[in-house]
Each structure stands twice: as structure tokens, then as C-alpha cells.
């Protein structure tokens, strides 16, 4: 007689995992079926490899199409496993025992098919009808059981009943009985059954589980263990005719999929990451599974170690008192073991002495416990992934789930290669590294990157494999495609800059041809000004990195001339919004030409600005003030006080005067700190504004002075205070407000105290 045991588990539960391992060792099955995609059967043996270190995940994905064929229907799905996942323990048991391990869920080929419009419409209609109802039994069975047990938190109830249990009889018969009762109630309450598409998909999944079980028994296996979500246990045990399941599964649409293992992280197991079967505290659960004896003492000892590493004083006495408090809280609340809430409260009260910041540190380091798994070398991968792994080893850049900062010196060959690799990956939309200041360093020999590996990068690499089999080849093809399809000149200049950063010499000719063609026909001065800074940065990067930039220099020279010719007519007659937009372009172009350090281009630009200031009536006040400041900084305007006096004179409109001052002072506060005449003019203008005009210009003044650091604002205030009486450090006395007769006794007493006059 065949014997089948169905174990209902909760995904990623340490108590479930420990109980399941014990049940399997007692049952000794000759075949193990696990909820998961059957396409993974050929690679399940990799789980026994020494190089497979959880957390890991099965990844099902649609193979990448050729570039240009469209990828709108491509999808991917993950099935994660941690050390404390019951399914992972079942896999490891089966492989160690030498018995077949198979997955019995609906194939990924069926699950990755996009939902039909009919399903979405039906779900939307049912959702509107069920809005007043509570969460359905099917969607939240643990919540219903917790409510029946008097708990308002399903996670807390499950922890007390299953995850925190220290031993005793197997929990699986009770779990199966509870789920059978819930499903019986569901049959009487169709309003709690959930959306129609969800119900159909669940019926298909359970039909496939039963079909896989029948086939396994038909092959001659006599002791079969089935490991699945607790909700599915009654359905797997049900005596449903095979013909019924065949009808349920007949004609299901399929998608072409491939399957592999990928590293995963504890952060992606957490519920806040959006993972439907996620848990609140992966690090805590991992600890409960790895330290079944004295888990509270071990956890708080580890917490004390984390705090000591940050130079916070925590003694052994602190740990002992924290353990006592956690256990006392658990006893008061009727819990079999102190849970994460009790341990956290004890940590805050005793180890952290009420401070929240150290608790947040423990939350990041331990409760989530971020860690990155690993897969063995023989895991199926696309060539692009293998090429990246080879470069990571060669350049000694080990992926990590934690943010790690890397300072690169581009004069060192290894650091230069690291920089190029990271820039190439960003061109493929694999943001493993994020440069400081968005990569806008001013052509220096140093770069700072923050590196953190995310599981979804494997999917992005698989998608990017459509462009090539190596990182360099794929990036070259992607850059050429971006240049071909760019719709704006600024987009092309960005591609050119990124090609130089990534040292893509093969792509540069195509990109530069497209850039030169677009620049030659683009007549919008704003577009030309927006494009110039990126090209200048690219030139400087080329100088730093030793990359040839001859064709790029030709484009830059042409753009500078066209900007200087087209700027004067484009800058006149602007409204407030357009003036503010052009102000950003003016600053960017001026900074770019200063970085380029070409005296010919700088002189042409300055003469253009001087010509505009010769007819200021056509300029917006914001622009006129800014151009005045730029030429003052360049030493080209000796009459700036006179210009400011005219701009803020009584005859000038208050809003124009305020705009002029904003433009002039937007370059920083140092000018007011070192030029008394300009400070006096600004002070006198503000003091002389009528009440109504002052209210109108106040937002502009706040925006201008609010951009200065607080220390500079304070220094300006001190200078204004001292300016009232030059040569002294105190304000002058207001003689007309002093009553000398009444002040004489007080003044005499002070002089006596100081010893300057006898009693």
C-alpha cells in the first residue's frame, strides 16, 4: 500500500523548517514533492553543491529576444529559499537521502503568461462588489485562525503556535485539520473566496499538484512526502478524479521559459520589499533556526557585540538584565518564547538605555540581517553573466548585499578598469554601482562609487544579453542603439559622455556621427546650451583617462560658436519662467567653458555677455544680474556699484530690482562679505522699499538668501550690525533715546564696580 504524507508549511518559517526536517527523518520517504516550478527538476541537484549558499532563488525567465523585436511580453518570476525555509530543508533532506526530489506546482511556462483582459475585468468587478467585506478566507487564512484564537496579529499567532515551539508532537496534523475547516467554511461563504482569476489559478495549481502525485505513485514510489503551503493540504489530499484535473489543465496557454538559480538576499525575503510570502524579520528567523538552544541569550549577546563595535558601552550585566526583561515580558503576555517584540523592547530599555538610534542599527544589522547568497559555478547562466563574474574576480570586486563605498584612483590601472566596468554596466541599466554626485566629477583622477548587489540585476543581465555575450560587446551595441534612437541633442551628448567613461572606442564613431549630424541641424539655442556641459565633461574625462577625443573636440568647438551667436537673440524678451530656465543654462555653459580652460572660447563667451549688458533694457532682471556677476568675477566690469545702484534705484520697479539682486547674488554670499559698497547698496535698497513692495519681493529675497549657508547668513548680519559705526565692534548709541538724568545713577554704579571711579 502506498503511503502519502502531505506537510502543510508556511514559507520561510524556522519552526516549520525544523519540524519538517524531523518529520521527514521519521517518515523516510522514497520521493519528495515540493511546491515549486517543475522546470527546475533538472537543476534541483545543484542545491546539494557546496557552492550553493542560501539565500538563493529559482529564476524563471523568458529568453531575451533579438534587439528590435520588442520585449513587452517578457516576464520573470522568482522562488526564493533561505536556510530556514521548509522547502529548502526538504530539498537538502531528499538530496542527502538519495531520493528523487521534484517540484509539483503549476509550470512556470503557464504562470508567466500575462493575464487576459477578461480576467482583469472580472477581478475589477468583483473587487468593487466586495469592497465593504473583510479580507477573504482564501487570501488570509492565517488571519482568520489568529482571530479565532483571540489574536489581532496573524504573524504573532503563527510564531507562538509554530515558529517558537521548542518540541513536542508534529504540528502538521493540526495544521491540516485547521485548513480543512477553513476551506469548509469557505464553501459556505463564497463572498470570501477572492477574485475569480485568483480562484482559477489556484484550482489549476492544485490540480497540477495532484497530477504530479499520481504520476509519482504510478512510477512505483510507496512513501511519498508532499511539501506545500498549508492552505493547499486539503486539496492535495482530496479524492479528485484524474479526468477532472485533466480538464482543468487542458489548453492552458504557455510561454517559453528558462530556469536557473540566482543569489538572493534577506532584504528581498522581507515583506516590506513587496514579496508576497515575505516575513517581517529574516535575520531573526535565521537566528531562531540556527540557534535552537538559548536563542534569546544568544541574540542579545550578538546585539551587545554590534553596539560595542560602534563604541557604545554595553556590559555583560546589561545583557543579563535584558534577557530577564525579555523573558518577563513574554511571561506576562502568555507567549511560549520571547518574540522579536519582547527582545526589541528589552534591547531599547536596557542595552540602548532608551535611545532609538542604536535600536535602528540593530534593526538593520540583525533583524533584517542583510546577506547575499551564492550559487556554484556550474549553475546555468547566459554568457554575459559569466563574463561579468570573470571580470568581478579579475578586478577583485566581490558582490555584496550591503552598501559599500569604493574610492577609485583613475591613475591606477586596476581602479581605471573597475570604473570602466561600472560605467558599462550602467549603460546596460545594471546599476550595481552608483557614482557620487551622479558621476559629475570635474575631470579629476578620483571617483567614489557605492556598490550594492540586488537579485534583480541577474534578470537585467539576462535581458541585456540580447545585446551581446560580453559586457564590452553588449554595451557597445546598446550605446549605438541609444545614439540611433535619440530624439534630443542632449540625449546624444549624454551617450557620448557615457561612451568615454566606459571606454567604448568601437561605439564612439557611430555616436559622434549621430551627434555631429544632430548638432548641425538643431537651431534651438537652449538645446545647444543644454548639450554643451556634457560634451565638455566628456572631453575632460578623455584627458584624465587617456581616451582619444579628437572628433568630440570638433563638435564642441562648433557648438561654442553657435551658442555665442544664437544666445543674444534668444535671451531677450523672456518672461519669469523662461528667464529662470535660461539662468540654469547660462550657469551650466559658463561652468563648462571654465572647465574646458580654452581661452579663445572663454573670450568669445565673455564678449557675448558684454554685448548683452550694453543694452540691458532688453534683458530680464534675473539675467542681467547674473551676467553682471559673471563678468565681475572675470574682472571685466569696473563699474559694478554704479550698475547695482541703477538697478535698485527708486525709479526701478521693485520686482525687477529684486530679480536683478537675485541673479547677481545667486553666485554665492562671498561678494557681500568682502565688498562693503555692494552690501551697503543692497541694505539701503531693502530698507527703502515701501511696505507693499517689500511684501511682493520678499519671496525672491528669501529664495536668494535662503540658499546661503547659515554661517554666511550670520556673517552678513554681523557686518550689517557693525557697519552702523565703522571702526568699532558695537552699534552706535541712539542718543535721542537716552535719558541722561535717569541713566546717571546706573552708569555711576557700573563705573564703581569696574573700579573706574571711587565711591
Residue pairs with C-beta under 8 A, 6 or more apart in sequence:
1 222
2 217
2 221
2 222
2 223
2 224
3 222
3 223
3 224
4 213
4 217
4 224
4 225
4 226
5 23
5 27
5 29
5 172
5 223
5 224
5 225
5 226
6 176
6 226
6 228
6 233
6 236
6 237
7 20
7 23
7 86
7 172
7 225
7 226
7 227
7 228
7 233
8 172
8 175
8 176
8 179
8 228
8 229
8 230
8 231
8 232
8 233
9 16
9 17
9 20
9 86
9 87
9 227
9 228
9 229
9 230
10 16
10 86
10 142
10 158
10 162
10 229
10 230
11 85
11 86
11 87
11 229
11 277
12 80
12 82
12 84
12 85
12 269
12 277
12 278
12 279
12 282
12 285
13 84
13 85
13 86
13 158
13 162
13 163
13 279
13 285
14 84
14 163
14 285
14 286
14 288
14 289
15 159
15 162
15 163
15 164
15 165
15 171
15 288
16 86
16 162
16 163
16 171
17 84
17 85
17 86
17 88
17 89
17 289
18 89
18 289
18 292
19 162
19 165
19 170
19 171
19 172
20 86
20 89
20 90
20 172
20 227
21 89
21 90
21 93
22 170
23 170
23 172
24 32
24 89
24 90
24 93
24 225
25 93
27 223
27 225
28 97
28 223
29 94
29 99
29 223
29 224
29 225
30 99
30 100
30 221
30 222
30 223
30 224
31 99
31 100
31 102
31 216
31 221
31 223
31 224
31 225
32 90
32 91
32 93
32 94
32 99
32 100
32 101
32 102
32 224
32 225
32 227
33 102
33 103
33 104
33 209
33 212
33 213
33 216
33 224
33 225
33 226
33 227
34 87
34 90
34 91
34 101
34 102
34 103
34 104
34 226
34 227
34 228
35 87
35 103
35 104
35 105
35 209
35 227
35 228
35 229
35 232
36 58
36 79
36 87
36 103
36 104
36 105
37 58
37 60
37 77
37 79
37 103
37 105
37 106
37 107
37 108
37 111
37 259
38 102
38 103
38 104
38 105
38 107
38 212
39 60
39 103
39 107
39 108
39 109
39 257
39 259
40 58
40 60
40 79
40 103
40 259
41 102
41 103
42 259
43 259
43 260
43 261
43 379
43 380
44 91
44 95
44 101
44 102
44 103
45 95
46 52
46 261
46 375
46 376
46 378
46 379
47 88
47 91
47 92
47 95
47 261
48 92
48 95
48 96
49 376
49 378
50 376
51 374
51 375
51 376
51 377
52 261
52 373
52 374
52 375
52 376
53 373
53 374
54 81
54 82
54 83
54 85
54 88
54 264
54 373
55 80
55 81
55 82
55 83
55 263
55 264
55 265
55 266
55 268
55 269
55 282
55 371
55 372
55 373
56 80
56 81
56 261
56 262
56 263
56 264
56 373
56 374
56 375
57 78
57 79
57 80
57 81
57 261
57 262
57 263
57 264
57 455
58 78
58 79
58 81
58 259
58 260
58 261
59 76
59 77
59 78
59 259
59 260
59 261
59 262
59 458
59 459
60 76
60 77
60 78
60 79
60 108
60 111
60 112
60 257
60 258
60 259
61 74
61 75
61 76
61 77
61 257
61 258
61 459
61 462
62 73
62 74
62 75
62 76
62 112
62 255
62 256
62 257
62 258
63 256
63 257
63 258
64 71
64 74
64 382
64 462
64 463
64 464
64 465
64 466
65 71
65 74
65 466
66 466
67 466
67 467
67 477
67 481
71 463
71 466
73 114
73 255
74 463
75 112
75 114
75 255
76 112
76 459
76 462
77 108
77 111
77 112
78 262
78 264
78 455
80 264
80 268
80 269
80 275
81 87
81 88
81 91
81 264
82 88
82 264
82 266
82 269
82 282
82 285
82 286
83 286
83 289
83 290
84 285
84 286
84 288
84 289
84 290
86 227
87 227
90 101
90 225
90 227
91 101
94 100
94 101
95 101
100 216
100 221
102 212
102 216
104 208
104 209
104 212
104 213
104 226
104 228
105 205
105 208
105 209
106 201
106 204
106 205
106 208
107 208
107 254
108 257
108 259
109 254
109 255
109 256
109 257
110 204
110 252
110 253
110 254
110 255
111 201
112 255
112 257
113 252
113 253
113 254
113 255
115 197
119 196
119 197
119 200
120 197
122 195
122 196
122 197
123 195
123 196
123 197
123 198
126 195
126 196
127 195
130 136
130 191
133 191
133 192
134 192
135 143
136 191
136 192
136 193
136 194
137 144
137 182
137 185
137 186
137 189
137 192
137 193
138 186
138 192
138 193
138 194
138 198
138 199
138 202
138 231
139 194
139 198
140 154
141 179
141 182
141 230
141 231
142 154
142 157
142 158
143 154
144 182
145 154
145 157
145 178
145 182
146 152
146 153
146 154
146 156
146 157
146 158
149 157
149 161
151 157
151 160
155 279
155 280
156 339
156 341
159 339
160 335
160 336
160 339
161 171
162 171
162 175
163 285
163 288
164 288
164 335
164 336
164 337
164 339
165 171
165 336
166 292
166 336
166 337
175 230
175 233
176 230
176 233
176 234
176 237
178 230
179 230
179 231
179 233
179 234
180 233
180 234
182 231
183 231
183 234
183 235
186 192
186 193
193 199
203 248
204 248
204 249
204 252
205 232
206 232
206 235
206 236
207 240
207 244
207 245
207 248
207 249
208 245
208 249
209 226
209 228
209 232
209 235
209 236
210 235
210 236
210 238
210 240
210 242
210 245
211 242
211 245
211 246
211 249
213 224
213 226
213 236
214 242
216 224
217 224
226 236
228 236
258 380
259 380
260 379
260 380
260 381
261 375
261 379
261 380
262 375
262 455
262 458
263 372
263 373
263 374
263 375
263 399
263 453
263 455
263 458
264 372
264 373
264 455
265 370
265 371
265 372
265 373
265 401
265 453
265 454
265 455
266 282
266 283
266 286
266 368
266 369
266 370
266 371
266 401
267 273
267 282
267 368
267 370
267 401
268 275
268 454
268 455
269 275
269 278
269 279
269 282
270 278
270 279
270 280
270 281
270 282
270 368
271 278
271 279
271 280
272 278
279 285
280 340
281 340
281 367
281 368
282 368
282 369
283 365
283 366
283 367
283 368
283 369
283 370
284 299
284 340
284 366
284 367
284 369
286 369
287 295
287 298
287 299
287 302
287 366
287 369
288 295
291 298
291 299
295 337
296 323
296 326
296 327
296 337
296 338
296 343
297 319
297 323
299 343
299 366
300 319
300 322
300 323
300 326
300 343
300 346
300 347
300 351
301 319
302 366
303 347
303 351
303 362
303 366
304 314
304 318
304 319
304 351
306 361
306 362
306 365
306 366
307 314
307 351
307 352
307 358
307 361
307 362
308 314
310 358
310 361
312 358
314 351
318 350
318 351
319 351
321 350
322 346
322 347
322 349
322 350
322 351
323 346
325 345
325 346
325 349
325 350
326 338
326 342
326 343
326 345
326 346
327 338
327 342
329 338
329 342
329 345
329 346
330 336
330 337
330 338
330 339
330 342
333 342
335 342
338 346
340 367
344 359
344 362
344 367
347 359
347 362
348 354
348 355
348 356
348 359
351 358
352 358
352 359
364 370
370 401
370 402
371 401
372 399
372 400
372 401
372 453
381 389
382 461
382 462
382 465
382 469
383 465
383 469
383 470
384 461
384 462
384 464
384 465
384 468
384 469
384 470
384 471
384 474
385 458
385 461
385 462
385 465
387 469
387 470
387 471
388 425
388 461
388 471
391 397
391 421
391 471
392 398
392 399
395 414
395 417
395 418
395 421
396 414
397 406
397 418
397 421
397 451
399 432
399 451
399 453
400 451
400 452
400 453
401 452
401 453
401 454
402 452
403 450
403 451
403 452
404 450
404 451
404 452
405 448
405 449
405 450
405 451
406 418
406 433
406 448
406 449
406 450
406 451
407 446
407 447
407 448
408 415
408 416
408 418
408 419
408 446
408 447
408 448
408 449
409 415
409 445
409 446
410 416
410 419
410 445
410 446
410 447
410 544
410 545
411 445
416 545
419 447
419 449
419 501
420 501
420 502
420 503
421 471
422 432
422 433
422 435
422 449
422 451
423 439
423 498
423 501
423 502
424 471
424 472
424 475
424 502
424 504
425 431
425 432
425 433
425 471
425 475
426 433
426 498
427 475
427 478
427 479
427 482
427 498
427 502
427 504
428 460
428 461
428 464
428 467
428 471
428 474
428 475
428 478
429 460
429 464
430 457
430 460
430 461
430 464
432 451
432 452
432 453
432 454
432 457
433 449
433 450
433 451
434 449
434 450
434 451
435 441
435 447
435 448
435 449
436 447
436 448
436 449
436 450
439 447
439 501
440 537
441 447
442 537
442 540
442 595
443 537
443 540
443 541
443 543
443 544
443 595
444 544
445 544
464 474
464 478
465 474
467 473
467 474
467 475
467 477
467 478
467 481
468 474
468 475
468 476
468 477
472 504
475 502
475 504
475 507
476 504
476 506
476 507
477 507
479 495
479 498
479 499
479 502
479 504
479 507
479 510
479 511
480 507
480 510
480 511
482 491
482 495
483 492
483 495
483 507
483 510
483 511
483 514
483 515
484 510
484 514
486 492
486 495
486 514
486 518
488 527
489 515
489 518
489 519
489 522
489 527
489 528
489 530
489 531
490 527
490 530
490 531
490 534
492 511
492 514
492 515
492 518
492 531
493 515
493 531
493 532
493 534
493 535
493 538
494 534
495 511
495 515
496 508
496 511
496 512
496 515
496 534
496 535
496 538
496 552
497 534
497 535
497 537
497 538
497 541
499 507
499 508
499 511
500 508
500 538
500 541
500 542
500 545
500 547
500 549
500 552
501 538
501 541
501 545
503 545
503 547
505 547
505 548
508 551
509 551
512 551
512 552
512 555
515 555
516 551
516 554
516 555
519 528
519 531
519 555
519 558
519 559
519 562
520 558
522 528
523 566
525 562
525 563
525 566
525 567
525 570
526 570
526 581
526 582
526 585
528 559
528 562
528 563
528 566
529 563
529 567
529 585
529 586
529 588
529 589
530 585
530 588
531 559
532 556
532 559
532 560
532 563
532 588
532 589
532 592
533 588
533 589
533 591
533 592
535 552
535 555
535 556
535 559
535 592
536 556
536 592
536 593
536 595
536 596
537 592
537 595
538 549
538 552
539 549
539 552
539 553
539 556
539 596
540 595
540 596
541 547
542 548
542 549
542 552
543 549
556 596
557 601
560 593
560 601
560 604
560 605
561 604
563 589
563 605
564 604
564 605
564 607
564 608
567 608
567 612
568 608
568 611
568 612
570 582
571 582
571 612
571 619
571 623
572 618
572 619
573 618
574 582
574 620
574 623
575 620
576 620
576 622
576 659
579 620
579 622
579 623
579 659
580 622
582 623
583 622
583 623
583 626
583 663
583 666
586 623
586 626
586 627
586 630
587 626
589 605
590 605
590 630
593 601
593 602
593 605
594 602
596 602
606 631
606 634
606 636
609 627
609 630
609 631
610 631
610 636
612 619
612 623
612 627
613 619
613 624
613 627
613 628
613 631
613 637
616 624
619 627
620 659
621 647
621 655
621 656
621 657
621 658
621 659
621 660
621 663
622 659
622 660
622 662
622 663
623 663
624 647
624 660
624 663
625 647
625 659
625 660
625 661
625 662
625 663
625 664
625 665
625 666
626 663
626 664
626 666
626 667
627 663
628 637
628 640
628 643
628 644
628 660
628 663
628 664
629 663
629 664
629 665
629 666
629 667
629 671
630 667
631 637
632 640
632 671
633 667
637 643
640 678
641 677
641 678
641 681
644 660
644 664
644 678
644 681
644 682
645 681
646 652
647 656
647 657
647 660
647 661
647 664
648 657
648 660
648 661
648 681
648 682
648 685
650 688
652 660
654 689
654 690
654 693
654 694
654 696
654 697
655 696
655 697
655 700
657 685
657 697
658 696
658 697
658 700
658 701
659 700
661 682
661 685
661 700
661 701
661 704
662 700
662 701
662 703
662 704
665 671
665 672
665 682
665 704
665 705
666 704
666 707
668 708
668 712
669 705
669 708
669 709
669 712
669 713
669 715
669 716
670 712
671 678
672 678
672 679
672 682
672 716
672 719
673 679
673 712
673 715
673 716
673 719
676 719
676 723
679 716
679 719
679 720
679 723
680 723
683 720
683 723
686 694
686 701
689 697
705 713
705 716
708 716
721 731
722 728
722 729
722 730
722 731
724 731
724 732
725 731
725 732
748 757
751 757
752 758
752 759
